[in-house]
Amino acid sequence: MPEIRLVVVDDHAPTREQVIKDLAPGGVIKVVGEAQTSDDGLKVARDLLPDIVLLDLHLPGLVGTMDMIKRLTSLRNVRVVIFGSQGKPADVQDFLDAGAVGYVLKSDAPALIRMALLMVSRGSKGVVSPALPRHVTRLSPEERVMLRQIVQRGKFSKAAQRMGISEALLMLEVEALTIKLDLESPDHLVKWAKKQGF
């Protein structure tokens, strides 16, 4: 099997060094470059065209995370796996929708990160750390917007008004989502959404 050419972009040098050290054994993954800012990460990726970029979420530099994902995935055959110190479940699918194909946590065991990179290199998408709730990736963008509105506005009536729909229509959508996520009631859905960081 050919080596997976990897670029690691993380502004914390000890973390970068540790993950490079952890992924090296076995000869499957070859770290061909590293960077500590979004700007440098983009330049390194453009120069080296790796198979995968392991991308930290909060980087110094002029390029934001979403824009960084879009620019990296526009490069030939480059895939992006997010490398987060924590996984705010509400945001995971946003990053996947932006073009990332995986989301692993820095607290994941090296074997899990290696397996995720291997799966991505073989064409898998939506590869998410086992520590993150699986059902979060089943939510559509519209469902995530709805949950954020409900949590931020506090009342269904205010959320409906903000979304420009009737409260009756919102309640139909809320009930459908409550069933989809196998929750007991709309109130349980609100509690679940708050817990997941919406």
Backbone hydrogen bonds, N-H to C=O, Kabsch-Sander energy under -0.5 kcal/mol:
donor,donor_aa,acceptor,acceptor_aa,energy
4,I,28,V,-3.2
5,R,3,E,-0.7
6,L,4,I,-0.6
6,L,30,K,-2.8
7,V,52,I,-2.1
8,V,33,G,-2.0
9,V,7,V,-0.5
9,V,54,L,-2.9
10,D,8,V,-0.6
10,D,35,A,-2.2
13,A,11,D,-0.9
16,R,12,H,-2.3
17,E,13,A,-2.9
18,Q,14,P,-2.3
19,V,15,T,-2.6
20,I,16,R,-2.1
21,K,17,E,-2.2
22,D,18,Q,-2.8
23,L,19,V,-2.1
24,A,20,I,-1.1
27,G,24,A,-1.5
29,I,23,L,-0.5
30,K,4,I,-3.0
31,V,29,I,-0.5
32,V,6,L,-2.5
32,V,30,K,-0.8
33,G,6,L,-1.2
35,A,8,V,-2.0
38,S,60,P,-2.5
41,G,37,T,-2.5
42,L,38,S,-2.2
43,K,39,D,-2.0
44,V,40,D,-3.0
45,A,41,G,-2.3
46,R,42,L,-2.3
47,D,43,K,-2.3
48,L,44,V,-2.6
49,L,45,A,-2.6
51,D,5,R,-1.8
52,I,5,R,-2.0
53,V,79,R,-2.7
54,L,7,V,-2.9
54,L,52,I,-0.5
55,L,53,V,-0.8
55,L,81,V,-2.7
56,D,9,V,-2.7
56,D,54,L,-0.5
57,L,83,F,-0.6
59,L,57,L,-0.9
64,G,62,L,-0.6
68,M,64,G,-2.7
69,I,65,T,-2.6
70,K,66,M,-2.1
71,R,67,D,-2.6
72,L,68,M,-2.8
73,T,69,I,-2.6
74,S,70,K,-0.7
75,L,72,L,-1.4
78,V,75,L,-1.5
79,R,51,D,-2.0
81,V,53,V,-2.6
82,I,102,G,-2.7
83,F,55,L,-3.1
84,G,82,I,-0.5
84,G,104,V,-2.2
88,K,86,Q,-0.7
90,A,196,Q,-1.8
91,D,88,K,-2.7
92,V,88,K,-1.0
93,Q,89,P,-0.7
95,F,91,D,-1.9
96,L,92,V,-1.9
97,D,93,Q,-3.1
98,A,94,D,-1.5
99,G,95,F,-0.5
99,G,96,L,-1.1
100,A,95,F,-2.1
101,V,80,V,-2.9
102,G,80,V,-0.9
103,Y,127,V,-2.6
104,V,82,I,-3.0
106,K,84,G,-2.7
108,D,105,L,-1.6
112,L,109,A,-0.9
113,I,109,A,-2.0
114,R,110,P,-2.8
115,M,111,A,-2.2
116,A,112,L,-2.4
117,L,113,I,-2.3
118,L,114,R,-2.2
119,M,115,M,-2.6
120,V,116,A,-2.4
121,S,117,L,-2.4
122,R,118,L,-1.2
123,G,120,V,-1.8
124,S,119,M,-2.4
127,V,101,V,-2.4
128,V,126,G,-0.7
129,S,103,Y,-2.5
132,L,129,S,-2.0
136,V,133,P,-0.8
137,T,134,R,-1.2
138,R,135,H,-1.7
139,L,136,V,-1.4
144,R,140,S,-2.1
145,V,141,P,-2.2
146,M,142,E,-2.3
147,L,143,E,-2.3
148,R,144,R,-2.2
149,Q,145,V,-2.4
150,I,146,M,-2.4
151,V,147,L,-2.4
152,Q,148,R,-2.7
153,R,149,Q,-2.6
154,G,150,I,-1.7
159,A,155,K,-2.2
160,A,156,F,-2.7
161,Q,157,S,-2.1
162,R,158,K,-2.4
163,M,159,A,-2.1
164,G,160,A,-0.9
164,G,161,Q,-0.7
165,I,160,A,-2.4
170,L,166,S,-2.3
171,M,167,E,-2.6
172,L,168,A,-1.7
173,E,169,L,-2.1
174,V,170,L,-2.8
175,E,171,M,-2.5
176,A,172,L,-2.1
177,L,173,E,-2.3
178,T,174,V,-2.5
179,I,175,E,-2.0
180,K,176,A,-2.4
181,L,177,L,-2.3
182,D,179,I,-1.4
183,L,178,T,-2.9
189,L,185,S,-2.0
190,V,186,P,-2.2
191,K,187,D,-2.2
192,W,188,H,-2.7
193,A,189,L,-2.7
194,K,190,V,-2.3
195,K,191,K,-2.2
196,Q,192,W,-1.9
197,G,194,K,-1.2
198,F,193,A,-2.5
